[in-house]
Amino acid sequence: TMSLREHALSLFRGAVGTVRPAPMLKRALKLQGDGCPQLLVKGQAFPVKRDLYLVGFGKAVLGMAAAAEEILGDHLTRGIINVPLGIQESLQRAGMQEMLLKPHSKIQVIEGARNNLPDAEALKGAVAIQELAEGLTADDLLLVLISGGGSALLPAPIPPILLEEKEKLTKLLASRGAAIQELNIVRKTLSVLKGGGLAQLAHPARVVSLILSDVIGDPLDIIASGPTAASSHSVQDCLQILTKYNLLHNLPESVEMVLSSSPTKPTAPENYSHVSNIILGSNTLALEEAKRQAEGLGYAALVLSAAVHGEVGRVAMLYCQLIQLVHLGFTGLGDGPLGDELRGNLLQLAAELQIPGLDLDKFLQALRGLGPSRPVCILAGGETTVQLQGTGKGGRNQELALRVGLGLHRAQATGASSPQGRCEILFFSGGTDGQDGPTEAAGAFCSPGLVAEALQEGLDVEVFLRNNDSYTFFSQFQGGRHLLVTGLTGTNVMDIQAILIRAM
């Protein structure tokens, strides 16, 4: 029989495979007719009257562009895409030819944003995209490919703000625990192209955006900071965020200048009638595929939510309590006082985390109805946040797995967990882009025995966590066996977590 770890890997690969750019694009995009060709996107038709241009930015855009060029053929006049530094070489090395452009492609590739931070190369690409958009006419069609990581790859600060100044401000916000939505609101306010700027510059051309979402709830104006979507935020929202994180009084002069002259109202939605934004792939799609795979492996599979977010320690607690509850069910004690206590704790935690669209009551009912004999797989997705306190190396997925391992260890030590019924338990968390933080791991696995086994190797989990050093821990522990290493996947729909439990 396959190990839980092999099952977990197979679920993760299946989930990622279904949101890989090429197959996804080929399902959604067609070109029809020769005389006056039409671009069909998920059944919507867009006439190609004159020239067809393509621009794109994001971690998954290279594969999307390769598939798009194959579909568009000679109708494509010219394209420019901004992609992460080193991605062409990585995909080449990984033998992922289908995600690379053909020789003599009409699409210019600019690589930048080392470590997902805007840099001079990304700025050069953004300027080229801006110039292309500004030159379009009413008869042109602009196809825009957008995926996660697009924010860092499309930096065009409003003059006189310098890239370094905007960068420093973003880093400060992130280090103080600002959520991705908050970061993007600030970025948009200080940007020429974000917050609908690109769509405005491309007017009067027809703009069709194909989007791979890496943001909870798929809000168009937040994914890659919404370059082709009407922004629902104003300069007031930006000022509020800067106040919240105590940054309003030491801003660079250039930022103060831009903020004081920014329009107080967001651009009206009717100014975007020339734009169609279409979501092609999301975390929900990936989770649906993982569920299908889990059921194929014999699991009773449930999806908790595609919108799990919040501080990594709180989310780890949620998963620990869920694992304990399922484990109790396996030992036939799910309906006793311990089960009631866990359910109460879970409901309170879920209320605190405010996970959109999660009906935990209903979920727990479904969990109760599963019966003790079948293995259980609980799937979830989203994106947690880590408040950095140390100087270690890691990523939110590895830290989440390590915190779940510690939580399970503590529950056993205090007897809060049920007697060790003969159960195998595995938890994993992985980034669908194949990269967790500045590491080559996508995430990590853990089991209830992790902390005790680590202590035998002289590794103290709590010390590593205090230093936000999850990657170093997993690299040293059992020769790195608990790291989830997939290589770059060429796509990005946030993170996927799974709990696998079966009787032994």
FIPAVO-838282 format. One line per 3 residues: number of its first residue (from 1); their letters; for each residue x, y, z of C-alpha. Coordinates in nm, 2 decimals, decimal comma, padded with zeros to 4 digits. Last residue first. Layout:
<nodes>
NUM> A> X:Y:Z; ...
</nodes>
This chain:
<nodes>
504> MAR> -00,35:00,13:01,09; -00,65:00,35:01,07; -00,63:00,64:00,83
501> ILI> -00,58:01,01:00,85; -00,47:01,26:00,58; -00,49:01,63:00,66
498> AQI> -00,43:01,85:00,35; -00,32:02,21:00,28; -00,29:02,39:-00,05
495> DMV> -00,14:02,73:-00,11; -00,19:03,02:-00,35; -00,31:02,96:-00,71
492> NTG> 00,03:02,99:-00,88; 00,16:02,82:-01,20; 00,49:02,75:-01,37
489> TLG> 00,55:02,46:-01,13; 00,89:02,56:-01,00; 01,06:02,26:-00,84
486> TVL> 00,85:02,00:-00,65; 01,02:01,98:-00,31; 00,80:01,91:-00,01
483> LHR> 01,04:01,89:00,28; 00,98:01,61:00,53; 01,28:01,40:00,41
480> GGQ> 01,53:01,68:00,46; 01,80:01,45:00,59; 01,59:01,33:00,89
477> FQS> 01,57:01,68:01,02; 01,85:01,92:00,90; 01,66:02,06:00,59
474> FFT> 01,33:02,07:00,79; 01,48:02,27:01,06; 01,67:02,51:00,83
471> YSD> 01,35:02,56:00,64; 01,15:02,63:00,95; 01,38:02,91:01,07
468> NNR> 01,13:03,18:01,19; 01,37:03,24:01,48; 01,12:03,15:01,75
465> LFV> 01,01:02,86:01,53; 01,37:02,71:01,52; 01,40:02,73:01,90
462> EVD> 01,06:02,57:01,94; 01,14:02,28:01,72; 01,44:02,18:01,93
459> LGE> 01,68:01,96:01,72; 01,91:01,72:01,90; 01,84:01,43:01,67
456> QLA> 01,63:01,26:01,95; 01,45:01,60:01,99; 01,35:01,58:01,62
453> EAV> 01,19:01,24:01,68; 00,99:01,39:01,97; 00,88:01,69:01,77
450> LGP> 00,78:01,49:01,45; 00,58:01,22:01,62; 00,24:01,38:01,55
447> SCF> 00,31:01,40:01,17; 00,45:01,68:00,95; 00,50:01,75:00,58
444> AGA> 00,66:02,06:00,42; 00,63:02,34:00,17; 00,72:02,42:-00,19
441> AET> 01,09:02,39:-00,11; 01,36:02,58:-00,31; 01,36:02,86:-00,05
438> PGD> 01,30:03,24:-00,05; 00,94:03,19:00,07; 00,78:02,87:-00,03
435> QGD> 00,83:02,79:-00,40; 00,65:02,53:-00,61; 00,40:02,78:-00,74
432> TGG> 00,12:02,57:-00,58; 00,26:02,66:-00,23; 00,25:02,36:00,00
429> SFF> 00,10:02,25:00,33; 00,11:01,90:00,47; -00,04:01,70:00,75
426> LIE> -00,01:01,33:00,81; -00,18:01,10:01,06; -00,16:00,72:01,09
423> CRG> -00,40:00,59:01,35; -00,39:00,30:01,60; -00,56:00,49:01,87
420> QPS> -00,31:00,69:02,07; -00,54:00,78:02,36; -00,73:01,10:02,27
417> SAG> -00,55:01,43:02,26; -00,57:01,67:02,55; -00,33:01,43:02,74
414> TAQ> -00,10:01,72:02,80; 00,19:01,56:02,61; -00,03:01,44:02,33
411> ARH> -00,18:01,79:02,27; 00,17:01,94:02,29; 00,30:01,71:02,02
408> LGL> 00,00:01,78:01,80; 00,06:02,16:01,84; 00,44:02,12:01,76
405> GVR> 00,37:01,93:01,44; 00,10:02,19:01,34; 00,36:02,46:01,41
402> LAL> 00,61:02,29:01,18; 00,36:02,25:00,90; 00,26:02,61:00,93
399> EQN> 00,63:02,73:00,93; 00,70:02,52:00,62; 00,39:02,67:00,44
396> RGG> 00,46:03,03:00,54; 00,82:03,02:00,42; 01,16:02,96:00,58
393> KGT> 01,50:03,11:00,65; 01,59:03,25:00,99; 01,62:03,61:01,11
390> GQL> 01,36:03,60:01,38; 01,04:03,78:01,47; 00,86:03,78:01,14
387> QVT> 00,48:03,79:01,15; 00,38:03,51:00,92; 00,06:03,53:00,71
384> TEG> -00,15:03,25:00,58; -00,27:03,19:00,23; -00,56:03,00:00,09
381> GAL> -00,64:02,63:00,05; -00,81:02,34:00,23; -00,84:01,97:00,21
378> ICV> -00,95:01,71:00,47; -00,88:01,35:00,38; -01,03:01,07:00,58
375> PRS> -00,96:00,70:00,57; -01,28:00,49:00,58; -01,38:00,29:00,89
372> PGL> -01,49:00,54:01,15; -01,81:00,68:00,99; -01,82:00,99:00,77
369> GRL> -02,13:01,15:00,92; -01,94:01,33:01,19; -01,73:01,51:00,93
366> AQL> -02,04:01,62:00,74; -02,18:01,77:01,07; -01,84:01,93:01,13
363> FKD> -01,86:02,10:00,79; -02,21:02,22:00,85; -02,11:02,38:01,18
360> LDL> -01,79:02,52:01,01; -01,99:02,72:00,75; -01,69:02,88:00,58
357> GPI> -01,78:03,15:00,32; -01,51:03,39:00,42; -01,27:03,27:00,69
354> QLE> -01,33:03,50:00,98; -01,02:03,39:01,18; -01,19:03,47:01,51
351> AAL> -01,51:03,29:01,42; -01,31:02,99:01,30; -01,13:02,98:01,63
348> QLL> -01,45:02,99:01,83; -01,61:02,72:01,63; -01,30:02,50:01,66
345> NGR> -01,28:02,55:02,04; -01,65:02,44:02,07; -01,59:02,14:01,85
342> LED> -01,28:02,04:02,05; -01,48:02,06:02,38; -01,76:01,85:02,24
339> GLP> -01,52:01,59:02,12; -01,35:01,58:02,46; -01,70:01,54:02,63
336> GDG> -01,78:01,23:02,42; -01,92:01,22:02,07; -01,60:01,16:01,89
333> LGT> -01,49:00,88:02,12; -01,51:00,60:01,87; -01,13:00,58:01,83
330> FGL> -01,15:00,69:01,47; -01,38:00,98:01,57; -01,13:01,09:01,82
327> HVL> -00,87:01,11:01,54; -01,10:01,33:01,34; -01,14:01,56:01,64
324> QIL> -00,76:01,57:01,71; -00,69:01,65:01,34; -00,94:01,93:01,35
321> QCY> -00,79:02,07:01,67; -00,44:02,07:01,52; -00,57:02,23:01,19
318> LMA> -00,73:02,52:01,38; -00,42:02,56:01,60; -00,20:02,58:01,29
315> VRG> -00,43:02,86:01,15; -00,38:03,06:01,48; 00,00:03,02:01,46
312> VEG> 00,01:03,11:01,09; -00,17:03,44:01,13; -00,48:03,46:00,91
309> HVA> -00,61:03,30:00,59; -00,81:03,00:00,48; -01,01:03,09:00,17
306> ASL> -01,04:02,78:-00,03; -01,23:02,61:00,25; -01,28:02,29:00,44
303> VLA> -01,30:02,05:00,14; -01,40:01,70:00,24; -01,26:01,37:00,12
300> AYG> -01,37:01,02:00,23; -01,05:00,85:00,10; -01,03:00,56:-00,13
297> LGE> -00,74:00,67:-00,35; -00,99:00,78:-00,62; -01,16:00,99:-00,35
294> AQR> -00,83:01,16:-00,29; -00,78:01,23:-00,66; -01,13:01,39:-00,69
291> KAE> -01,07:01,60:-00,38; -00,73:01,72:-00,52; -00,91:01,82:-00,84
288> ELA> -01,17:02,02:-00,66; -00,89:02,18:-00,45; -00,72:02,30:-00,77
285> LTN> -01,04:02,45:-00,90; -01,11:02,63:-00,57; -00,75:02,77:-00,57
282> SGL> -00,81:02,95:-00,90; -00,79:02,93:-01,27; -00,93:03,10:-01,58
279> IIN> -01,08:03,43:-01,43; -01,20:03,66:-01,71; -01,17:04,04:-01,70
276> SVH> -01,33:04,21:-02,00; -01,23:04,58:-02,06; -01,37:04,85:-02,30
273> SYN> -01,65:04,93:-02,06; -01,39:05,03:-01,80; -01,46:05,40:-01,77
270> EPA> -01,81:05,30:-01,66; -01,65:05,16:-01,34; -01,57:05,51:-01,22
267> TPK> -01,20:05,57:-01,13; -01,15:05,57:-00,75; -01,23:05,90:-00,57
264> TPS> -00,98:06,12:-00,38; -00,76:06,18:-00,69; -00,40:06,17:-00,59
261> SSL> -00,22:06,51:-00,53; -00,15:06,47:-00,16; -00,05:06,10:-00,20
258> VME> 00,19:06,18:-00,48; 00,37:06,45:-00,28; 00,38:06,24:00,04
255> VSE> 00,54:05,96:-00,16; 00,80:06,19:-00,31; 00,88:06,33:00,04
252> PLN> 00,96:05,98:00,17; 00,72:05,87:00,45; 00,81:05,90:00,81
249> HLL> 00,48:06,03:00,96; 00,23:05,80:00,80; 00,41:05,48:00,89
246> NYK> 00,23:05,37:01,21; 00,10:05,05:01,08; -00,27:05,16:01,11
243> TLI> -00,18:05,51:00,98; -00,02:05,37:00,66; -00,33:05,15:00,61
240> QLC> -00,57:05,45:00,66; -00,37:05,66:00,42; -00,41:05,39:00,15
237> DQV> -00,78:05,36:00,21; -00,81:05,74:00,18; -00,62:05,73:-00,15
234> SHS> -00,91:05,54:-00,29; -01,00:05,17:-00,32; -01,25:04,98:-00,54
231> SAA> -01,01:04,99:-00,83; -01,16:04,93:-01,17; -00,98:04,63:-01,31
228> TPG> -00,71:04,60:-01,58; -00,40:04,66:-01,36; -00,56:04,49:-01,06
225> SAI> -00,29:04,47:-00,79; -00,15:04,14:-00,92; -00,49:04,00:-00,81
222> IDL> -00,65:04,28:-00,60; -00,89:04,46:-00,83; -01,02:04,13:-00,97
219> PDG> -01,11:03,99:-00,63; -01,06:03,61:-00,66; -01,21:03,52:-00,31
216> IVD> -00,87:03,46:-00,16; -00,59:03,58:-00,40; -00,37:03,38:-00,63
213> SLI> -00,61:03,40:-00,93; -00,50:03,30:-01,29; -00,64:03,58:-01,50
210> LSV> -00,71:03,62:-01,87; -00,76:03,99:-01,94; -00,93:04,11:-02,26
207> VRA> -00,88:04,48:-02,35; -01,05:04,64:-02,65; -00,84:04,95:-02,76
204> PHA> -00,97:05,30:-02,67; -00,81:05,29:-02,41; -00,48:05,10:-02,34
201> LQA> -00,37:05,37:-02,09; -00,69:05,32:-01,88; -00,66:04,94:-01,89
198> LGG> -00,30:04,97:-01,76; -00,39:05,20:-01,48; -00,67:04,98:-01,35
195> GKL> -00,54:04,97:-00,99; -00,19:04,90:-01,12; -00,02:05,07:-01,42
192> VSL> 00,10:05,41:-01,29; 00,15:05,31:-00,93; 00,15:05,47:-00,59
189> TKR> -00,22:05,40:-00,51; -00,19:05,05:-00,64; 00,11:04,96:-00,42
186> VIN> -00,08:05,08:-00,11; -00,39:04,88:-00,19; -00,17:04,58:-00,28
183> LEQ> 00,01:04,58:00,06; -00,33:04,59:00,24; -00,46:04,30:00,04
180> IAA> -00,14:04,10:00,10; -00,19:04,15:00,48; 00,03:04,39:00,67
177> GRS> 00,23:04,22:00,94; 00,48:04,49:01,04; 00,75:04,33:00,83
174> ALL> 00,51:04,35:00,53; 00,45:04,72:00,58; 00,83:04,80:00,61
171> KTL> 00,90:04,59:00,29; 00,63:04,78:00,09; 00,78:05,12:00,21
168> KEK> 01,13:05,02:00,11; 01,01:04,91:-00,23; 00,83:05,23:-00,30
165> EEL> 01,14:05,43:-00,21; 01,37:05,20:-00,41; 01,14:05,23:-00,72
162> LIP> 01,17:05,61:-00,70; 00,86:05,82:-00,65; 00,88:06,14:-00,87
159> PIP> 00,70:06,00:-01,06; 00,42:05,75:-01,02; 00,58:05,41:-00,95
156> APL> 00,59:05,17:-01,24; 00,64:04,82:-01,10; 00,49:04,54:-01,30
153> LAS> 00,67:04,23:-01,20; 00,64:04,27:-00,82; 00,26:04,30:-00,86
150> GGG> 00,23:04,02:-01,11; 00,35:03,76:-00,86; 00,02:03,59:-00,90
147> SIL> -00,11:03,57:-01,26; -00,22:03,80:-01,54; -00,22:03,76:-01,92
144> VLL> -00,35:04,06:-02,10; -00,48:04,03:-02,46; -00,50:04,38:-02,62
141> LDD> -00,72:04,41:-02,93; -00,67:04,69:-03,17; -00,94:04,88:-03,37
138> ATL> -00,98:05,16:-03,12; -00,60:05,24:-03,14; -00,30:05,13:-02,93
135> GEA> 00,02:05,33:-02,87; -00,03:05,39:-02,49; -00,05:05,01:-02,43
132> LEQ> 00,28:04,94:-02,60; 00,45:05,22:-02,41; 00,32:05,09:-02,07
129> IAV> 00,43:04,74:-02,15; 00,79:04,87:-02,23; 00,79:05,07:-01,91
126> AGK> 00,68:04,76:-01,71; 00,96:04,56:-01,86; 01,22:04,82:-01,76
123> LAE> 01,07:04,83:-01,41; 01,10:04,45:-01,38; 01,46:04,48:-01,48
120> ADP> 01,53:04,76:-01,23; 01,38:04,56:-00,94; 01,05:04,47:-00,78
117> LNN> 01,08:04,19:-00,52; 00,96:03,84:-00,58; 01,30:03,70:-00,49
114> RAG> 01,45:03,86:-00,80; 01,18:04,07:-00,97; 01,31:04,04:-01,33
111> EIV> 01,29:03,85:-01,66; 01,18:04,03:-01,98; 01,04:03,81:-02,25
108> QIK> 00,96:03,95:-02,60; 00,67:03,78:-02,77; 00,68:03,74:-03,15
105> SHP> 00,85:03,40:-03,11; 01,14:03,33:-03,34; 01,23:03,02:-03,13
102> KLL> 00,93:02,88:-02,95; 00,82:03,01:-02,61; 00,86:02,79:-02,31
99> MEQ> 00,59:02,62:-02,10; 00,56:02,32:-02,33; 00,94:02,26:-02,29
96> MGA> 00,90:02,16:-01,92; 01,23:01,96:-01,92; 01,31:02,07:-01,56
93> RQL> 01,63:02,23:-01,69; 01,43:02,43:-01,95; 01,18:02,53:-01,69
90> SEQ> 01,45:02,65:-01,46; 01,63:02,84:-01,74; 01,32:03,01:-01,85
87> IGL> 01,23:03,10:-01,49; 01,56:03,26:-01,40; 01,42:03,60:-01,30
84> PVN> 01,04:03,59:-01,27; 00,83:03,69:-01,57; 00,74:04,02:-01,75
81> IIG> 00,58:03,96:-02,09; 00,58:04,16:-02,41; 00,38:04,07:-02,73
78> RTL> 00,36:04,16:-03,10; 00,13:04,12:-03,39; -00,05:03,80:-03,30
75> HDG> -00,28:03,69:-03,58; 00,00:03,47:-03,72; -00,06:03,20:-03,46
72> LIE> -00,32:03,29:-03,20; -00,35:02,94:-03,04; 00,02:02,86:-03,03
69> EAA> 00,09:03,21:-02,91; -00,16:03,17:-02,63; -00,01:02,84:-02,51
66> AAM> 00,34:02,99:-02,49; 00,20:03,31:-02,33; 00,02:03,10:-02,06
63> GLV> 00,34:02,91:-01,99; 00,54:03,23:-01,95; 00,26:03,39:-01,75
60> AKG> 00,26:03,16:-01,45; 00,48:03,37:-01,22; 00,33:03,70:-01,32
57> FGV> 00,31:03,96:-01,60; 00,15:03,96:-01,94; 00,12:04,16:-02,26
54> LYL> -00,03:04,05:-02,59; -00,12:04,24:-02,91; -00,38:04,17:-03,18
51> DRK> -00,39:04,41:-03,47; -00,69:04,50:-03,68; -01,05:04,40:-03,63
48> VPF> -01,01:04,09:-03,41; -01,37:04,04:-03,30; -01,42:03,94:-02,93
45> AQG> -01,66:03,65:-02,87; -01,75:03,51:-02,52; -01,78:03,13:-02,50
42> KVL> -01,50:03,08:-02,25; -01,28:03,32:-02,45; -01,34:03,32:-02,82
39> LQP> -01,12:03,55:-03,03; -01,29:03,63:-03,35; -01,14:03,64:-03,70
36> CGD> -01,28:03,86:-03,97; -01,20:03,67:-04,29; -01,03:03,38:-04,12
33> GQL> -01,27:03,23:-03,87; -01,23:03,13:-03,50; -00,95:03,16:-03,24
30> KLA> -01,00:02,96:-02,93; -00,92:03,02:-02,56; -01,06:02,85:-02,25
27> RKL> -00,96:02,48:-02,25; -00,63:02,57:-02,42; -00,55:02,82:-02,16
24> MPA> -00,60:02,57:-01,87; -00,40:02,30:-02,05; -00,11:02,55:-02,10
21> PRV> -00,12:02,74:-01,76; -00,11:02,45:-01,51; -00,42:02,48:-01,29
18> TGV> -00,52:02,11:-01,32; -00,16:01,99:-01,27; -00,13:02,18:-00,94
15> AGR> -00,42:01,98:-00,79; -00,30:01,65:-00,93; 00,06:01,71:-00,81
12> FLS> -00,07:01,79:-00,46; -00,30:01,49:-00,44; -00,01:01,26:-00,56
9> LAH> 00,23:01,40:-00,31; -00,02:01,35:-00,03; -00,08:00,99:-00,14
6> ERL> 00,29:00,92:-00,14; 00,32:01,07:00,21; 00,03:00,87:00,33
3> SMT> 00,23:00,56:00,23; 00,11:00,36:-00,07; 00,00:00,00:00,00
</nodes>
